[in-house]
C-alpha cells in the first residue's frame, strides 16, 4: 500500500509588532522569522510511521502551488484566519483533501464550513491519529473534536527534523497547557481549561536533546503560564539548571508567566539558574480597579512596578502585554499606560486595544450588552488600529487615535532611550550568554548602527549614546537588544499606523494620472489595466499583455512613493509574462518588499514556472 503523502502548512502571518520584521530583515544574520510552527511538528509526530510528511512554513519559505500530496493540513491562529481560508479554498479547488486545524479552528470550527473537507478542533494527541486512520480507510469525517483533556504524557516529541530551525531566531517547546486564572478576555481557559497539565521531565529532556543536536541556542517555552502550578514549575526549573550545567549551558530560555512569580524569591532564583533571559508577562494595566473588573486578580498582590524591577534584579528581562479599552479606561488611561511603560523600562511593550475573542466570557458579556462591532474577523488582531468592541468610557474614534499617538510617543528616539535608561538602573548584568558568536555580535551592532542609529540623524545618535551603560559595560547587550527591538516597533508604527492622514479623493486622481504616465503606452494599448480606488486607496495593476522591462523601471518610483506616502495597498495580477523581463521584475519586487504585507500578487498558472515570488514577504495568490 502506497504511503500517504501529507503536506502541513503554516500560513503567512499578517505583519504585527510580534513580527519584529525590521530586526529580522535588517539586523539579525540569516533569519526569516521568530518562531517555528511547533504545533505542526507535533502533528507530524502523531502521524502513522509510514506516512511521508512535509512541513512548509510560509513565513520563511514559499508554499508549493502544485504539491505532490494526498492530504494537506493547514493550521492557523486567529490572525492567520484570512490567509488560512484562502489556502484551504485554493488547494480544495485543485482536488486535494484539506484539513483545517490550529487554535482558531479549535475555538471557532463553525467558521470553516465550506472551506475545509475536515476540521480538527482541540488538542490533537488523540483525535489526529483517529482522523489518520479514517482517512487511510477512505471514511474521513467533516469534524473531529477533542472534548476531554489530553494527558501531556501522551504527547510525542515534535518532529524538529522537519523544521528549518536555522531560519528562526528562537526554537519552541511546550511543557504545560492551561492556566489557573480566569481573566475575562482570555481564550486559553476556554480551550485548555484552568487546571494546568504538564509533560514528564524525561519528555522535556528528549526534546532538549533534539534541539541541542540541531545546534539551537535560543528556546521559548510556549506555555500559557509556566508558573500556573508553581511546585511543578520549580521541579522543571531545577531540572533545567542541572541540564544546563551538564551540557555546558547550551541554551538561553524565555517563557510566558504571570507576574505573581515576582513575590517568590526561590522561583526567581530558579529562573536565573536555569538560564532564562526573559519572561513575557501579561501586565495589561497598572490600575487595580481595572484588574479586578477583568478578573486578573493575580496581578494585584503588590505594586506592579516593584514586581518588574525585582525581576530585573535577577538579570531577567521583562517583555509585557498591555491592554487599553476596558470599561474603566478613559482617555487619561493612555497617559497612565505611557508613563508606566517608560518608567518600568519595558521595551517590548505589546499594547493592544481590548478585543473580544469569540466564546470568551468577555465576548459573551459584550454581545449581551450590544457592544460588539464588525464581523468575526474584527477580533483577529489586537495590535491594529481598530477593535471589535464599543468602549464604555470614551468614543471609539478617540480611543483609536489615542492608541496611535501612544505608540508614536513610545517609539520615538527619546521614548526608546528613556526605557533603556530606566531598565538599566535596576537590571543586573545578564547571566545568559548570547546565542550568537562574537563575529555575529559585531555584525549585529554594526548593522544596528548603520541601518538604524545613523539613519535617524543626530537626534537619534544622541539618544542612543545617552542611553548606553558606559560605567557598566556588562549591561551593554541589554541596551543593544532594546534598541533593535525599539526600532523594529518604530518601523512597524511608521508603516502601519497611518501617521500620514488619508489623502483626499482628488489626490487619488493625481496619483492615478502619474501612474498612467509612467505606464505609458502599455495602458493605452490595453496591455496593462490600472485602477486606483481613492475611497479605500486600493491599487490594482493587471498585466494582460506582454510588457517590456521599461514598464517595471518606469513604474517603480511612483509605486514606491504611493506606498510610502499613503496607506494604500497594491494588487498585482499577472496573466502574461516574458522571460526576458524577469531581471527587471525581480528588481521591482525586491524594492517593494519593504511594503510586502500590503502587496498581493496573483499569478496565472502558465506564468508560475517563470516567476519566483517570495510568499513569506508578499501575499502570493494563485487563481
C-alpha positions as CSV (number, residue, x, y, z in Angstrom):
1,X,0.0,0.0,0.0
2,X,1.4,3.4,-1.0
3,X,2.1,5.7,2.0
4,X,0.0,8.7,2.4
5,X,1.8,12.0,1.4
6,X,0.9,14.7,3.9
7,X,1.7,18.4,3.4
8,X,1.4,20.6,6.5
9,X,1.3,24.3,6.0
10,X,1.7,27.2,8.5
11,X,0.1,30.2,6.7
12,X,1.8,33.6,6.5
13,X,1.1,35.8,9.4
14,X,0.0,39.4,8.7
15,X,2.7,41.6,10.0
16,X,2.4,42.9,13.5
17,X,4.6,44.1,16.4
18,X,5.3,40.4,17.1
19,X,7.0,40.0,13.7
20,X,9.9,42.4,14.6
21,X,10.3,42.5,10.8
22,X,12.9,45.3,10.7
23,X,15.1,43.4,13.1
24,X,14.8,40.1,11.3
25,X,15.3,41.6,7.8
26,X,17.9,44.3,8.6
27,X,19.9,43.3,11.7
28,X,19.9,39.6,12.6
29,X,22.0,37.3,10.5
30,X,20.3,34.8,8.3
31,X,16.9,34.8,10.0
32,X,13.5,35.0,8.4
33,X,11.0,34.7,11.3
34,X,10.8,34.5,15.1
35,X,9.3,31.1,16.0
36,X,8.7,27.8,14.0
37,X,5.3,26.1,13.9
38,X,5.6,23.8,17.0
39,X,2.1,22.6,16.6
40,X,2.7,21.2,13.1
41,X,5.9,19.4,14.3
42,X,3.8,17.8,17.0
43,X,1.1,16.8,14.5
44,X,3.7,15.3,12.2
45,X,4.9,13.2,15.2
46,X,1.4,11.9,15.7
47,X,1.1,10.5,12.1
48,X,1.5,6.8,11.2
49,X,5.2,6.0,10.9
50,X,4.9,5.1,7.2
51,X,3.3,8.5,6.2
52,X,5.5,10.9,4.2
53,X,5.2,14.2,6.0
54,X,6.4,17.6,4.8
55,X,6.1,20.9,6.7
56,X,6.1,24.2,4.9
57,X,6.1,27.4,6.9
58,X,5.0,30.2,4.6
59,X,6.7,32.7,6.9
60,X,10.2,31.5,5.9
61,X,9.7,29.8,2.5
62,X,7.3,29.9,-0.5
63,X,4.4,27.5,-0.5
64,X,4.2,24.9,-3.3
65,X,1.3,25.7,-5.6
66,X,1.3,22.2,-7.2
67,X,2.3,19.9,-4.3
68,X,2.6,16.1,-4.7
69,X,0.4,15.4,-1.8
70,X,-2.6,13.2,-1.0
71,X,-3.6,15.3,2.0
72,X,-3.0,18.9,3.0
73,X,-3.3,20.2,6.6
74,X,-3.4,24.0,7.2
75,X,-3.1,25.4,10.7
76,X,-3.8,28.9,12.0
77,X,-4.3,31.2,14.8
78,X,-6.9,34.0,14.6
79,X,-4.6,36.4,12.9
80,X,-3.9,33.8,10.2
81,X,-7.5,33.0,9.6
82,X,-7.9,35.0,6.3
83,X,-4.8,33.5,4.8
84,X,-5.6,30.1,6.1
85,X,-9.0,30.3,4.5
86,X,-7.5,31.4,1.2
87,X,-5.1,28.4,1.1
88,X,-7.8,26.0,2.1
89,X,-10.0,27.2,-0.7
90,X,-7.1,27.1,-3.2
91,X,-6.0,23.6,-2.5
92,X,-9.5,22.3,-2.2
93,X,-10.4,23.6,-5.7
94,X,-7.4,21.8,-7.0
95,X,-8.8,18.5,-5.8
96,X,-6.8,18.0,-2.5
97,X,-8.5,16.8,0.7
98,X,-7.8,19.8,3.0
99,X,-7.9,19.7,6.8
100,X,-8.1,22.9,9.0
101,X,-6.6,22.9,12.5
102,X,-4.9,25.1,15.0
103,X,-6.1,27.3,17.7
104,X,-8.7,29.2,15.7
105,X,-10.3,26.1,14.3
106,X,-10.4,24.8,17.8
107,X,-12.1,27.9,19.1
108,X,-14.4,28.5,16.1
109,X,-14.8,25.4,14.0
110,X,-18.0,26.8,12.6
111,X,-16.1,29.4,10.6
112,X,-14.5,26.8,8.4
113,X,-17.7,25.3,6.9
114,X,-17.4,25.3,3.2
115,X,-13.6,25.9,3.3
116,X,-12.3,22.6,4.6
117,X,-13.1,19.0,4.0
118,X,-12.3,18.2,7.6
119,X,-11.8,20.3,10.7
120,X,-9.8,19.1,13.6
121,X,-10.8,21.1,16.7
122,X,-9.0,20.9,20.1
123,X,-5.8,19.2,21.2
124,X,-4.5,16.8,18.6
125,X,-2.9,14.0,20.6
126,X,-6.0,11.7,20.4
127,X,-8.2,13.0,17.6
128,X,-5.5,13.4,14.9
129,X,-4.5,9.7,15.0
130,X,-8.2,8.9,14.8
131,X,-8.5,11.1,11.7
132,X,-5.4,9.5,10.1
133,X,-7.0,6.0,10.5
134,X,-10.2,7.2,9.0
135,X,-8.6,9.0,6.1
136,X,-6.4,6.0,5.2
137,X,-9.6,3.9,5.2
138,X,-11.5,6.4,3.0
139,X,-14.0,7.4,5.6
140,X,-12.8,10.8,6.9
141,X,-15.5,12.8,8.8
142,X,-16.0,16.5,8.4
143,X,-15.3,17.2,12.1
144,X,-13.1,15.7,14.8
145,X,-13.4,17.4,18.1
146,X,-11.5,16.7,21.3
147,X,-14.0,17.1,24.2
148,X,-11.8,15.7,27.0
149,X,-8.5,16.7,28.5
150,X,-5.3,15.3,26.9
151,X,-2.7,13.8,29.2
152,X,0.5,15.5,28.1
153,X,2.4,12.4,29.0
154,X,0.9,11.1,25.7
155,X,2.3,13.9,23.6
156,X,5.2,12.8,21.4
157,X,8.5,14.7,20.9
158,X,7.9,17.1,18.0
159,X,9.5,16.3,14.6
160,X,12.1,19.1,14.8
161,X,13.8,17.4,11.9
162,X,11.1,18.6,9.6
163,X,11.6,22.3,10.5
164,X,14.2,24.6,9.1
165,X,15.3,25.7,12.5
166,X,18.2,27.8,11.3
167,X,15.8,30.3,9.8
168,X,14.2,31.2,13.1
169,X,15.6,33.4,15.9
170,X,14.1,31.1,18.6
171,X,13.0,27.5,18.7
172,X,10.0,26.4,20.7
173,X,8.8,23.7,23.0
174,X,6.0,23.2,25.4
175,X,5.9,21.8,29.0
176,X,2.3,22.6,30.1
177,X,-1.1,23.7,28.9
178,X,-3.8,25.5,30.8
179,X,-3.9,28.4,33.3
180,X,-5.5,28.5,36.7
181,X,-6.7,32.1,36.4
182,X,-9.9,33.4,34.9
183,X,-9.1,36.6,33.0
184,X,-12.4,37.7,31.3
185,X,-10.8,38.4,27.9
186,X,-8.6,35.3,27.6
187,X,-9.4,32.3,25.4
188,X,-6.8,30.0,27.0
189,X,-9.1,28.8,29.7
190,X,-11.8,28.2,27.1
191,X,-9.5,25.9,25.0
192,X,-7.2,24.3,27.6
193,X,-9.0,24.7,30.9
194,X,-8.0,26.1,34.3
195,X,-6.1,23.1,35.6
196,X,-2.5,23.1,34.2
197,X,-1.3,19.8,32.8
198,X,2.3,19.1,32.1
199,X,4.7,16.7,30.5
200,X,7.2,14.4,32.3
201,X,10.7,15.7,32.8
202,X,12.0,12.9,30.6
203,X,9.9,14.2,27.7
204,X,11.5,17.6,28.1
205,X,14.9,16.1,28.2
206,X,14.4,14.3,24.9
207,X,13.1,17.5,23.3
208,X,16.1,19.5,24.5
209,X,18.4,16.8,23.3
210,X,16.9,17.1,19.9
211,X,17.2,20.9,19.8
212,X,20.8,20.7,21.1
213,X,21.7,18.2,18.3
214,X,20.2,20.7,15.9
215,X,22.6,23.4,17.4
216,X,19.7,25.5,18.6
217,X,20.7,28.0,21.3
218,X,17.6,30.1,21.9
219,X,14.5,28.3,23.2
220,X,11.0,29.6,24.0
221,X,8.7,27.6,26.3
222,X,5.3,28.5,24.7
223,X,3.3,27.5,27.8
224,X,0.3,29.7,28.5
225,X,1.7,30.3,32.0
226,X,4.7,28.3,33.0
227,X,4.1,29.0,36.7
228,X,0.4,28.1,36.7
229,X,1.5,25.3,39.1
230,X,4.4,26.7,41.0
231,X,5.5,23.4,42.5
232,X,5.7,21.7,39.1
233,X,7.4,24.8,37.6
234,X,10.1,24.6,40.3
235,X,10.7,20.9,39.5
236,X,11.1,21.8,35.9
237,X,13.5,24.7,36.6
238,X,15.7,22.6,38.9
239,X,16.0,20.0,36.1
240,X,16.8,22.7,33.5
241,X,19.5,24.1,35.7
242,X,21.0,20.6,36.0
243,X,20.7,20.1,32.3
244,X,22.5,23.4,31.6
245,X,25.3,22.5,33.9
246,X,25.6,19.0,32.5
247,X,25.9,20.3,28.9
248,X,28.0,23.5,29.4
249,X,24.9,25.8,29.4
250,X,23.8,25.3,25.7
251,X,20.5,27.2,25.9
252,X,19.1,30.7,26.6
253,X,15.4,30.3,27.6
254,X,12.3,32.5,27.6
255,X,8.7,31.9,28.5
256,X,5.3,33.3,29.5
257,X,4.4,33.6,33.1
258,X,2.1,35.6,35.5
259,X,3.7,38.5,37.4
260,X,2.9,36.9,40.8
261,X,6.2,34.9,40.3
262,X,7.9,38.1,41.5
263,X,6.8,37.5,45.0
264,X,8.6,34.1,45.2
265,X,12.3,34.6,45.7
266,X,13.0,30.9,45.2
267,X,11.2,30.9,41.9
268,X,13.2,33.9,40.6
269,X,16.5,32.3,41.7
270,X,15.5,29.1,39.8
271,X,14.6,31.0,36.7
272,X,18.0,32.7,36.8
273,X,19.9,29.5,37.5
274,X,18.1,27.6,34.7
275,X,19.2,30.3,32.2
276,X,16.0,32.3,31.5
277,X,17.0,35.5,29.9
278,X,13.4,36.9,29.6
279,X,9.8,36.5,30.6
280,X,6.7,37.7,28.8
281,X,4.1,38.9,31.3
282,X,0.5,39.9,30.8
283,X,0.5,43.2,32.8
284,X,-2.5,44.6,30.9
285,X,-3.0,47.5,33.3
286,X,-1.4,49.0,36.5
287,X,-4.9,50.1,37.7
288,X,-6.2,47.8,40.5
289,X,-9.8,48.6,39.7
290,X,-9.4,47.6,36.1
291,X,-7.5,44.4,37.0
292,X,-10.3,43.5,39.5
293,X,-13.0,44.1,36.9
294,X,-11.2,42.0,34.3
295,X,-10.7,39.2,36.9
296,X,-6.9,39.4,36.6
297,X,-6.5,39.4,40.4
298,X,-3.2,37.6,40.3
299,X,-1.6,40.9,39.3
300,X,-2.8,42.7,42.4
301,X,-0.5,41.1,45.0
302,X,1.8,44.1,45.0
303,X,2.7,47.2,43.1
304,X,3.4,46.2,39.5
305,X,6.4,48.4,39.1
306,X,8.0,46.9,42.2
307,X,7.5,43.4,40.7
308,X,9.1,44.3,37.4
309,X,12.1,45.9,39.0
310,X,12.6,42.8,41.2
311,X,12.6,40.6,38.2
312,X,15.2,42.8,36.6
313,X,17.4,42.5,39.7
314,X,17.8,38.8,38.9
315,X,19.2,39.6,35.4
316,X,15.9,38.6,33.7
317,X,14.4,40.9,31.1
318,X,10.6,41.6,31.0
319,X,8.5,41.7,27.9
320,X,4.9,42.6,28.5
321,X,1.4,42.8,27.2
322,X,-0.8,45.8,27.9
323,X,-4.5,46.5,27.1
324,X,-6.4,49.7,26.7
325,X,-10.2,49.8,26.3
326,X,-11.5,48.2,29.5
327,X,-14.8,49.6,30.8
328,X,-12.9,51.7,33.4
329,X,-10.5,53.2,30.9
330,X,-10.8,56.8,29.8
331,X,-8.6,58.9,27.5
332,X,-6.4,59.6,30.5
333,X,-5.6,55.9,30.6
334,X,-3.3,56.2,27.6
335,X,-1.1,58.7,29.5
336,X,-1.1,56.4,32.5
337,X,0.0,53.4,30.4
338,X,2.7,55.5,28.7
339,X,4.2,56.7,31.9
340,X,4.2,53.2,33.4
341,X,5.8,51.6,30.4
342,X,8.5,54.3,30.2
343,X,9.2,54.2,34.0
344,X,9.3,50.4,34.0
345,X,11.7,50.3,31.1
346,X,9.8,47.7,29.2
347,X,10.9,48.0,25.6
348,X,8.9,45.2,24.1
349,X,5.6,46.6,25.3
350,X,2.8,45.0,23.3
351,X,0.0,47.4,23.8
352,X,-3.3,46.3,22.3
353,X,-6.8,47.6,22.2
354,X,-9.2,45.4,24.1
355,X,-10.5,42.7,21.8
356,X,-13.4,40.3,22.5
357,X,-12.4,36.8,21.2
358,X,-15.2,34.5,20.3
359,X,-16.5,32.2,23.0
360,X,-14.7,34.1,25.8
361,X,-16.6,35.5,28.8
362,X,-15.8,39.0,27.6
363,X,-17.4,38.3,24.2
364,X,-20.5,36.8,25.8
365,X,-20.9,39.8,28.0
366,X,-20.4,42.4,25.4
367,X,-22.7,40.5,23.0
368,X,-25.4,40.6,25.6
369,X,-24.8,44.3,26.1
370,X,-24.9,45.0,22.3
371,X,-21.3,46.3,22.4
372,X,-19.7,44.3,19.6
373,X,-18.8,45.8,16.3
374,X,-17.6,44.3,13.0
375,X,-17.7,40.7,11.9
376,X,-15.7,37.7,13.2
377,X,-12.5,38.9,11.5
378,X,-12.6,42.1,13.6
379,X,-11.3,40.0,16.5
380,X,-8.3,38.6,14.8
381,X,-5.6,41.1,15.7
382,X,-5.4,43.3,18.7
383,X,-2.3,45.3,17.6
384,X,-4.1,47.1,14.7
385,X,-5.8,50.4,14.6
386,X,-9.2,49.1,15.5
387,X,-11.1,46.5,17.5
388,X,-14.4,44.8,17.7
389,X,-15.7,46.4,21.0
390,X,-17.6,49.5,21.7
391,X,-15.8,51.2,24.6
392,X,-17.8,52.4,27.5
393,X,-16.0,55.4,28.8
394,X,-14.7,57.1,25.6
395,X,-15.7,57.5,21.9
396,X,-14.4,54.7,19.7
397,X,-12.6,57.0,17.2
398,X,-11.0,58.9,20.1
399,X,-9.7,55.6,21.6
400,X,-8.2,54.5,18.3
401,X,-6.5,57.9,17.7
402,X,-5.1,58.0,21.3
403,X,-3.8,54.4,20.8
404,X,-1.9,55.5,17.6
405,X,-0.4,58.5,19.4
406,X,0.6,56.3,22.4
407,X,2.8,54.3,20.0
408,X,4.2,57.3,18.3
409,X,5.4,58.5,21.8
410,X,6.7,55.1,22.8
411,X,8.7,54.5,19.6
412,X,10.2,58.0,19.4
413,X,14.0,58.1,19.8
414,X,13.7,59.6,23.3
415,X,10.9,57.1,24.2
416,X,13.2,54.2,23.4
417,X,16.2,55.7,25.1
418,X,14.3,56.6,28.3
419,X,13.2,53.0,28.7
420,X,16.7,51.7,28.2
421,X,18.0,54.0,30.9
422,X,15.1,53.2,33.3
423,X,15.6,49.5,32.8
424,X,19.4,49.5,33.3
425,X,19.1,51.3,36.7
426,X,17.5,48.1,38.1
427,X,18.8,45.4,35.7
428,X,21.5,43.1,36.9
429,X,24.1,42.1,34.3
430,X,22.5,39.3,32.2
431,X,23.8,35.9,33.1
432,X,22.6,34.2,29.9
433,X,25.2,34.2,27.1
434,X,24.2,35.4,23.6
435,X,23.3,32.7,21.1
436,X,25.4,34.5,18.5
437,X,29.2,34.1,18.0
438,X,31.5,37.0,18.7
439,X,31.7,37.8,15.0
440,X,28.0,37.7,14.6
441,X,27.5,40.0,17.6
442,X,29.9,42.6,16.0
443,X,27.9,42.3,12.8
444,X,24.6,42.9,14.6
445,X,26.0,46.0,16.3
446,X,27.4,47.3,13.0
447,X,24.1,46.8,11.2
448,X,22.2,48.5,14.0
449,X,24.5,51.5,13.9
450,X,24.4,51.8,10.1
451,X,20.8,50.9,9.3
452,X,19.1,52.1,12.4
453,X,21.0,54.7,14.5
454,X,22.8,56.7,11.9
455,X,19.8,56.9,9.7
456,X,17.9,58.7,12.4
457,X,20.3,61.6,12.3
458,X,22.0,63.4,15.2
459,X,18.9,63.3,17.5
460,X,18.8,59.5,17.4
461,X,22.6,59.2,17.7
462,X,22.4,61.5,20.8
463,X,19.6,59.5,22.3
464,X,21.4,56.2,21.6
465,X,24.7,57.4,23.1
466,X,23.0,58.8,26.1
467,X,21.3,55.5,26.9
468,X,24.3,53.3,26.9
469,X,25.7,52.0,30.3
470,X,29.2,53.4,29.9
471,X,30.1,52.6,33.6
472,X,28.6,49.1,33.4
473,X,29.7,47.5,30.1
474,X,28.3,44.1,31.0
475,X,24.9,45.6,30.6
476,X,25.6,46.8,27.1
477,X,23.9,43.7,25.4
478,X,20.7,44.7,27.1
479,X,20.8,48.2,25.6
480,X,21.7,46.9,22.1
481,X,18.8,44.3,22.2
482,X,16.4,47.1,23.3
483,X,17.4,49.4,20.6
484,X,17.0,46.7,18.0
485,X,13.5,45.9,19.3
486,X,12.5,49.5,19.8
487,X,13.5,50.5,16.2
488,X,11.7,47.4,14.9
489,X,8.5,48.5,16.6
490,X,9.0,52.1,15.3
491,X,9.4,50.8,11.8
492,X,6.1,48.9,12.1
493,X,4.3,52.0,13.5
494,X,5.6,54.2,10.7
495,X,4.4,51.8,8.0
496,X,1.1,50.6,9.5
497,X,-0.4,53.1,11.9
498,X,-1.4,55.8,9.4
499,X,0.8,58.5,10.8
500,X,0.1,60.2,7.5
501,X,-3.6,61.4,7.0
502,X,-5.5,59.6,4.3
503,X,-5.3,61.8,1.2
504,X,-8.4,63.4,-0.2
505,X,-10.1,61.7,-3.3
506,X,-8.6,64.4,-5.5
507,X,-5.1,63.2,-4.5
508,X,-6.1,59.8,-5.7
509,X,-6.7,61.1,-9.2
510,X,-3.4,62.8,-9.2
511,X,-1.6,59.5,-8.3
512,X,-3.6,57.7,-10.9
513,X,-2.6,60.1,-13.6
514,X,1.1,59.9,-12.5
515,X,1.0,56.1,-12.7
516,X,-0.8,56.2,-16.1
517,X,2.0,58.4,-17.4
518,X,4.6,56.0,-16.0
519,X,2.9,53.0,-17.6
520,X,2.6,55.0,-20.8
521,X,1.9,53.0,-24.0
522,X,1.0,49.8,-22.1
523,X,-2.1,51.4,-20.6
524,X,-3.1,53.0,-23.8
525,X,-2.7,49.7,-25.7
526,X,-4.8,47.8,-23.2
527,X,-1.9,45.6,-22.1
528,X,-2.0,46.9,-18.6
529,X,-5.1,47.7,-16.6
530,X,-4.8,50.2,-13.8
531,X,-7.4,51.1,-11.2
532,X,-7.0,53.2,-8.1
533,X,-10.0,53.4,-5.8
534,X,-9.5,56.5,-3.8
535,X,-12.1,55.8,-1.2
536,X,-10.1,52.8,0.1
537,X,-6.7,53.6,-1.6
538,X,-6.6,50.2,-3.3
539,X,-4.5,50.0,-6.4
540,X,-5.0,47.1,-8.9
541,X,-2.3,46.6,-11.6
542,X,-3.3,44.0,-14.2
543,X,-0.7,42.7,-16.7
544,X,-3.0,41.5,-19.5
545,X,-0.4,41.6,-22.3
546,X,3.3,41.3,-22.8
547,X,5.3,44.2,-21.3
548,X,9.0,45.0,-21.6
549,X,11.4,45.8,-18.8
550,X,10.8,49.6,-19.2
551,X,7.4,49.1,-17.7
552,X,8.8,48.0,-14.4
553,X,11.6,50.5,-14.4
554,X,9.2,53.4,-15.0
555,X,6.5,52.4,-12.5
556,X,8.8,51.5,-9.6
557,X,9.5,55.0,-8.3
558,X,5.8,56.3,-8.3
559,X,4.7,53.0,-6.8
560,X,7.3,53.3,-4.0
561,X,6.2,56.9,-3.3
562,X,2.5,55.8,-3.3
563,X,3.1,53.0,-0.8
564,X,5.4,55.2,1.4
565,X,3.2,58.3,1.5
566,X,-0.3,56.8,1.6
567,X,-2.0,53.8,3.4
568,X,-2.6,52.2,0.1
569,X,-2.5,48.6,-1.0
570,X,-1.3,47.1,-4.3
571,X,-2.8,44.1,-6.0
572,X,-0.7,42.8,-9.0
573,X,-2.3,40.4,-11.4
574,X,0.0,38.7,-13.9
575,X,-1.7,36.9,-16.8
576,X,1.2,37.1,-19.3
577,X,4.9,37.2,-18.7
578,X,8.0,37.1,-20.9
579,X,11.2,35.6,-19.5
580,X,13.4,38.5,-20.8
581,X,11.8,40.9,-18.3
582,X,12.5,38.8,-15.2
583,X,15.6,40.7,-14.0
584,X,13.6,44.0,-14.1
585,X,10.6,42.4,-12.4
586,X,12.7,40.8,-9.7
587,X,14.4,44.2,-9.0
588,X,10.9,45.8,-8.9
589,X,9.7,43.2,-6.5
590,X,12.8,43.5,-4.3
591,X,12.4,47.3,-4.0
592,X,8.7,46.9,-3.0
593,X,9.5,44.2,-0.4
594,X,9.5,46.7,2.5
595,X,5.8,47.1,1.8
596,X,5.2,43.4,1.1
597,X,2.5,42.9,3.6
598,X,0.4,45.4,1.6
599,X,1.2,43.9,-1.7
600,X,-0.7,40.9,-3.1
601,X,0.3,39.0,-6.3
602,X,-2.0,36.8,-8.4
603,X,-0.1,34.7,-10.9
604,X,-1.7,32.8,-13.9
605,X,-0.8,29.1,-13.9
606,X,1.1,29.4,-17.2
607,X,3.5,32.0,-15.6
608,X,4.3,30.2,-12.4
609,X,7.3,28.3,-13.8
610,X,8.9,31.7,-14.8
611,X,8.2,33.8,-11.8
612,X,9.7,33.4,-8.3
613,X,7.7,35.5,-5.8
614,X,8.7,35.2,-2.1
615,X,5.4,34.4,-0.4
616,X,6.9,35.0,3.1
617,X,7.2,38.6,2.1
618,X,4.2,39.1,-0.4
619,X,0.7,37.8,-0.4
620,X,1.1,35.3,-3.2
621,X,-2.2,34.1,-4.5
622,X,-2.8,31.7,-7.4
623,X,-6.1,31.6,-9.3
